[in-house]
Amino acid sequence: LLAACVLLVNSCKDMGDELKKALTPLVSTLPSVNLGPSGQASLTISGGNPPYTISQNPNPTLATAQLTNNPGGTGTLVITAAANVTTPGTTSVKIKDTDSDDNVPDSPTHNEQEITIVINVSAVPIPVANPAAVQVGSGQTVPVQISGGTPPYQIVIPSDPTYVSAAFVNPGVNPATLNITGVSNASAAGSTFVKIKGSASSSIDTLRIPITKVP
């Protein structure tokens, strides 16, 4: 009888401990994050029953997520926004804890807890030129203001040197100035263009500027 009582007491204690564990909420330090292209956020996951796993990954065109379980019973979730986002968007990552009690006869089943972290990602700003197209005469310089996109900017396709030259004054800032200078030759007249690019690894971070050289 004594042995049966001890067993009952221990069983009740185990059930209480497991219930307490099961009721510990699974939480993240932030319910949502706002990121720009290539931005990164690090969140701490705690509560519930570690270790934790990612039960649903974010949309990879917007962001990726990596989860590391720490020795102290917490998790570190690193969210990285995609570099080539062309349209702002919202996605999410889901984290769940471990259903560790299913195989213990004297304890209740621990239902896995799951939390959702919302990820808002802004888009790569498209570069624009002011003026959008250039007309330049012999020996004349026309400054073009480049804004948007991701500085520093660079020239990826130069203009035809028969007609004009193009050079950045300050490519590392936004806005930047691109000087278009016509060659000092009245007979050299025609059309060309210059193509510039920002530093984001995206085809949308490029800009083609038409140029007309007049006598």
C-alpha positions in Angstrom: 0.0 0.0 0.0 2.8 2.4 0.9 4.5 1.7 -2.4 1.3 2.4 -4.3 0.9 5.7 -2.5 4.5 6.7 -3.3 3.9 5.8 -6.9 0.7 7.8 -7.0 2.4 10.9 -5.4 5.3 10.7 -7.8 2.9 10.2 -10.8 0.9 13.3 -9.7 4.1 15.3 -9.3 5.3 14.3 -12.8 1.9 15.2 -14.2 2.1 18.6 -12.5 5.6 19.2 -13.8 4.7 18.3 -17.3 1.5 20.3 -17.3 3.5 23.3 -16.1 6.0 22.8 -18.9 3.3 22.3 -21.4 1.6 25.6 -20.4 4.8 27.7 -20.7 4.1 29.9 -23.7 6.3 29.8 -26.7 7.4 33.4 -27.4 9.6 35.6 -29.6 11.3 38.9 -28.6 9.4 40.5 -31.5 6.1 39.6 -33.2 7.1 41.2 -36.5 10.1 42.8 -38.2 10.5 45.4 -40.9 13.4 45.1 -43.2 14.8 46.7 -46.3 16.6 44.8 -49.0 19.4 42.6 -47.6 18.4 43.8 -44.1 18.7 41.4 -41.1 17.1 40.9 -37.8 18.0 38.6 -34.9 15.2 37.4 -32.5 15.3 35.2 -29.4 12.9 32.3 -29.1 12.0 31.0 -25.6 9.4 29.2 -23.6 7.6 26.0 -24.6 9.6 22.9 -24.9 13.0 23.4 -26.6 14.5 22.5 -29.0 12.7 24.6 -31.6 12.2 24.1 -35.3 11.0 26.1 -38.3 7.6 24.7 -39.3 7.1 27.1 -42.2 9.8 29.1 -44.0 9.1 32.6 -45.3 8.7 33.2 -49.0 12.3 33.0 -50.4 11.7 35.9 -52.8 11.2 38.1 -49.8 13.3 36.6 -47.0 15.0 33.6 -45.5 15.2 32.4 -41.9 17.8 30.4 -39.9 17.2 29.0 -36.5 19.9 28.0 -34.0 19.1 26.2 -30.7 21.2 27.5 -27.9 22.6 25.4 -25.0 20.6 27.5 -22.4 17.2 26.4 -23.8 16.6 29.4 -26.0 16.7 29.7 -29.8 18.2 32.4 -32.1 16.2 33.2 -35.2 18.0 35.2 -37.9 15.8 36.7 -40.6 17.5 38.1 -43.8 15.6 40.0 -46.4 16.3 39.2 -50.0 18.5 41.6 -51.9 16.5 41.7 -55.1 13.1 42.6 -53.9 11.3 44.5 -56.6 7.9 44.8 -55.0 7.2 45.4 -51.2 5.7 42.4 -49.6 4.8 40.6 -46.4 5.6 37.0 -45.5 6.1 35.1 -42.3 8.0 32.4 -40.5 6.5 29.8 -38.1 8.4 28.3 -35.2 7.3 25.3 -33.2 8.6 23.7 -30.0 9.1 20.0 -29.4 6.3 17.5 -28.5 8.6 15.7 -26.0 6.1 14.1 -23.7 4.2 11.7 -26.0 6.3 8.6 -24.9 6.0 9.2 -21.1 3.2 7.0 -19.8 2.4 9.0 -16.7 2.3 12.4 -18.2 -0.2 14.3 -20.4 0.5 14.7 -24.1 2.2 18.0 -24.8 0.7 19.6 -27.8 3.3 21.4 -29.9 3.1 25.2 -29.6 3.6 27.3 -32.7 4.2 31.0 -33.2 4.1 33.2 -36.3 6.5 36.0 -36.9 5.5 38.5 -39.6 8.2 39.8 -42.0 7.6 43.1 -43.9 10.1 43.7 -46.6 10.5 47.0 -48.6 11.5 47.0 -52.2 14.7 48.1 -53.9 14.0 51.7 -55.0 14.3 52.1 -58.7 16.9 54.6 -59.9 15.7 57.7 -61.8 17.4 60.4 -63.8 16.6 64.1 -63.9 16.5 64.9 -66.8 15.4 61.5 -68.0 17.0 62.1 -71.4 19.8 64.5 -72.4 20.5 66.7 -75.3 24.0 68.2 -75.3 25.9 70.4 -77.7 29.6 70.6 -78.6 31.7 71.2 -75.5 28.6 71.5 -73.3 28.2 69.7 -70.0 24.7 68.7 -68.8 24.5 67.5 -65.1 22.1 64.7 -64.6 20.8 64.0 -61.1 20.6 60.3 -60.2 18.4 59.3 -57.3 16.8 56.2 -56.0 18.4 52.8 -56.4 21.2 51.8 -54.2 24.4 53.8 -54.2 27.3 53.7 -55.0 26.4 54.0 -58.7 28.6 52.9 -61.5 28.5 53.2 -65.3 28.1 49.7 -66.8 27.7 50.6 -70.4 29.5 53.8 -71.4 28.3 56.3 -74.0 29.7 56.4 -77.5 32.9 58.5 -77.2 32.3 59.8 -80.7 29.6 62.0 -79.4 29.9 62.4 -75.6 31.6 61.4 -72.4 29.8 60.5 -69.1 31.3 60.6 -65.6 30.0 60.6 -62.0 31.0 63.4 -59.8 29.8 61.7 -56.5 28.7 58.1 -57.2 28.5 57.2 -53.5 25.6 59.4 -52.5 21.9 59.6 -53.2 21.3 61.8 -55.2 24.5 61.6 -57.3 25.5 63.8 -60.2 26.4 62.3 -63.6 28.0 64.8 -66.0 27.3 64.3 -69.7 29.7 66.3 -71.9 29.5 66.7 -75.6 32.7 66.4 -77.7 34.0 69.6 -79.1 33.2 68.7 -82.7 30.2 70.3 -84.4 30.1 67.7 -87.1 29.8 64.9 -84.5 26.1 64.7 -84.0 24.0 61.6 -83.2 22.3 59.5 -80.6 23.8 57.3 -77.9 23.1 56.3 -74.3 24.7 55.5 -71.0 23.6 52.7 -68.7 24.2 53.0 -65.0 23.7 50.6 -62.1 23.4 50.7 -58.4 25.0 48.3 -56.0 22.0 46.0 -55.4 22.3 42.7 -57.3 19.1 43.3 -59.1 18.3 44.0 -62.7 15.8 46.6 -61.6 18.7 48.6 -60.0 19.8 49.8 -63.5 18.9 52.8 -65.6 19.4 53.6 -69.3 19.7 57.3 -70.1 19.2 58.3 -73.8 21.6 61.0 -75.1 21.4 63.2 -78.2 24.5 65.1 -79.3 23.7 68.1 -81.4 26.2 70.3 -83.3 
